[in-house]
Amino acid sequence: MFKREDRKVARTKRHRRLRKRIAGTQDSPRLAVARSLKHIYAQVIDDQSGTTLVFASSLDPEIRSQAKNGGNTEAARLVGKLIAQRAQEKGIKRVVFDRGGNLYHGRVAAVAEGARESGLEF
């Protein structure tokens, strides 16, 4: 079995490898997903200027009122919908998805599905 530190190191290596290929521009910024055991976070980033354009997490009051637990796929899908809604309000229609070195499965995939359902293009 892997130790927790080994998993963290492996995820960090995967994330660095992915970030060599993935970069957000003004035309299609990067949708970055981060997760912890209790919550999930998503932000739309313009890497050229180094600014966060939009942010959403399971800690937002809109999501806390709808989801009992911030660390499940239901909350992750709501975060995806909320980030897509906020991005579209800022005029962002197309993004590049950054899974943060995590597997595209479970909560990470639920954020992507929620964002697609609300109209963001990947």
N, C-alpha and C positions, 0 to 999 in steps of 0.2 A: 504494500500500500504506500501511496505517496504521503509525505508529510505536508502540512499546510504550507510551509515555506517553499517546498518544491513546486507546488501547484501555483503559488504566486509568481515564482520566478519563471515558470513555463508560460503563464499568461502574459507576463511582461515581455518576454521574448517574442511571443506571437504578435503582441500589439506593436512592438517596434518594427517587426517585419511587415506588418500590414500598413503601417504609417509611411513606409517608404513609397508605397504605391498609391495611397489614398491621401488626397489633399483637397480641401474645400476652397472654392473660388467665389467671387461675387456672383457669378451666374449660377453655380450649383455648390452651395456651402456644404459642410460636412455635418451630418447628424450623428453625434457621438453619444453612445449609451454606456452608462456606468451602473453597476449594481452592487448592493450590499445585501446582507442577509435580510434586513428589514425593509429596505426601500429600493427604488429604481429611479435613475436620473437620466434625463436626455437634454442635450443642448445642440443648437445649430450654430456652427462656428465658421467664420470666414478666416481661413488660415493666412491669406495674403495680408490682411490688416491685423490679424491676431485678436479679433474681437468676437465675443459671444453675442449673437444676434437675438436668439430666443432661448428660453430655459423653461423646463417643466420637470416636476418630480412628483413622486407619490406623497410628498409632504404638503403639496398645494392644497388649500382648503376645498377647492372644487372636487378634488379626487378623494380626499379624506372623508368627505360627506357621503360619497358613493361606494367606496370600497372599505370593508372592515379592516383588511390587512394590506399594508403597503408592499409586502414582499411576495405577492402571488401574481399569476398571469393575468388575472382580471384587472388588477391595479396597473400592471404594465401596459395592457391594451388601452386603458384610459389615459395613461401618460402619453402614449403614441398619438391618440386622437387629439389630446390637448396641445401637444407640440406642433402637430400639423395645423391645427386651427390658428395658433399664435403665429406660426410661420406664414400662413396665407394672409393674415392681417398685415404683415410686413411686406407682402408682395413676393414671398418666396414660394415657388411652385415645384422646383426640382432640387434634390439633395443627393449627396453621396453618403451611403450608410457606413458607419464605423462601429463595428461590434465590440471594440475595445479589447480584442484578444480573447473574448469569450466565445464559446460555441454558439452558432446560430441555431438556438434551440430554446424552448421554454420561454422565460421572461424576455430575453433579448429578441427573440422572433416575434413575441406578442407586441412589443413596442413597434417593430417594423410593420406588422399587419395592421395595427391601429392607425398608424400614420398613413398607410396606403389607403385604408378605408375612408379616411377623411380627405383624401385627394392629393397627398404628396406623391411625387414621382421619384423613383429611385433609378 
